[in-house]
């Protein structure tokens, strides 16, 4: 007996969900947080095999607004269309920039286009992600300058009522920040200077 369209959809959904869970919990989180941390906190799929209906699935406002966007630094400025189904390299002349193709289903949905959705999906399976760092591609910035993007992130946190960085440090049991000279000791080299420079710009023009 042939499956209905709804049954096919639900079965496909189960497969896609399982693939995403496997990638997230068995590959991405261990690479991001460390194998020991994920095991100690029960984040591996093998450590929980039954559904717990009493578990709270909500995400904290602070994490969703101020922490999770770090993944934006992992996004590349280009999409790889340079691979064929057998893994061989394909010399592409198509504009594979994220900015040109993002939210453009007409461009990618044309199956006769040699650089359409099929080619993109194959390319993404072998394309390496960017490192987690302080660098963001302009394609995922709301505006085409890092300075404005930083301001928008700060404003978004204020709109959501996110506690200050110093308050979070106290919550985590870390040392208090008493003055600007303390920042270089706890931040990535060069980041404190950039932060203070931006802060002066925004306060001067009354963005805050």
C-alpha positions, -999 to 999 in steps of 0.1 A, spaced: 0 0 0 14 33 -10 20 60 16 0 92 15 17 126 10 12 133 47 28 100 57 58 106 34 62 141 49 61 128 85 86 100 78 110 125 60 106 148 90 117 121 114 148 113 93 158 149 91 153 155 128 174 124 136 202 136 114 202 171 130 202 156 165 231 133 156 251 162 141 243 185 170 249 162 200 275 137 187 296 160 166 290 198 170 286 201 208 316 179 216 338 199 192 325 232 207 323 224 244 347 194 247 339 157 250 343 156 288 319 186 293 292 171 271 294 137 289 295 153 324 263 173 316 244 145 298 245 161 264 252 129 245 224 111 227 235 78 243 229 91 278 192 97 274 171 72 254 136 80 267 115 111 263 111 132 295 78 151 294 87 169 326 119 185 311 118 222 306 126 228 269 126 266 271 157 286 263 167 315 286 163 350 272 199 358 280 213 328 261 191 333 230 198 370 228 234 375 239 251 341 238 237 320 209 245 347 182 282 337 186 274 311 159 271 339 134 309 340 134 309 305 120 290 315 88 311 318 57 307 347 32 304 322 3 285 291 -5 304 263 -21 290 251 -54 323 235 -64 317 198 -58 299 171 -76 281 141 -62 312 119 -65 333 143 -46 353 156 -75 361 193 -79 340 213 -102 353 247 -116 324 271 -108 319 305 -124 286 311 -106 285 339 -79 283 318 -48 283 347 -23 259 343 6 247 379 1 235 372 -34 219 338 -27 204 343 7 166 343 7 166 339 -31 147 307 -38 141 316 -74 179 315 -81 184 282 -63 151 265 -71 158 262 -108 168 225 -112 182 232 -147 206 257 -132 239 238 -127 245 258 -96 211 254 -81 199 239 -48 213 204 -56 247 217 -62 245 239 -31 235 210 -8 263 189 -21 288 217 -16 277 224 19 283 188 29 321 193 23 324 230 30 343 237 63 327 261 88 344 293 100 361 294 134 344 308 164 360 342 168 353 379 168 350 381 130 316 383 113 309 383 76 291 413 64 265 391 47 250 383 82 254 418 96 222 438 95 242 466 80 274 466 61 296 479 89 309 460 119 305 491 140 268 494 134 264 456 138 280 459 173 256 488 182 226 468 171 237 438 192 240 460 222 207 477 216 190 443 211 203 432 245 189 463 261 155 458 244 155 423 259 165 435 294 197 414 294 218 419 326 252 436 322 284 417 316 297 425 351 265 411 366 270 378 346 305 376 359 293 378 394 267 351 387 294 328 374 316 335 404 342 354 384 363 384 395 346 418 394 356 444 369 365 476 387 379 497 359 389 497 322 424 484 330 408 451 341 394 444 306 426 434 287 433 407 314 401 388 306 394 396 269 411 384 237 441 405 229 431 437 212 394 433 219 393 456 249 408 485 229 382 480 201 354 478 226 364 510 244 369 528 211 334 519 199 320 529 233 334 563 230 320 567 194 285 557 204 284 578 236 297 608 216 268 606 191 243 596 219 235 562 205 233 550 241 
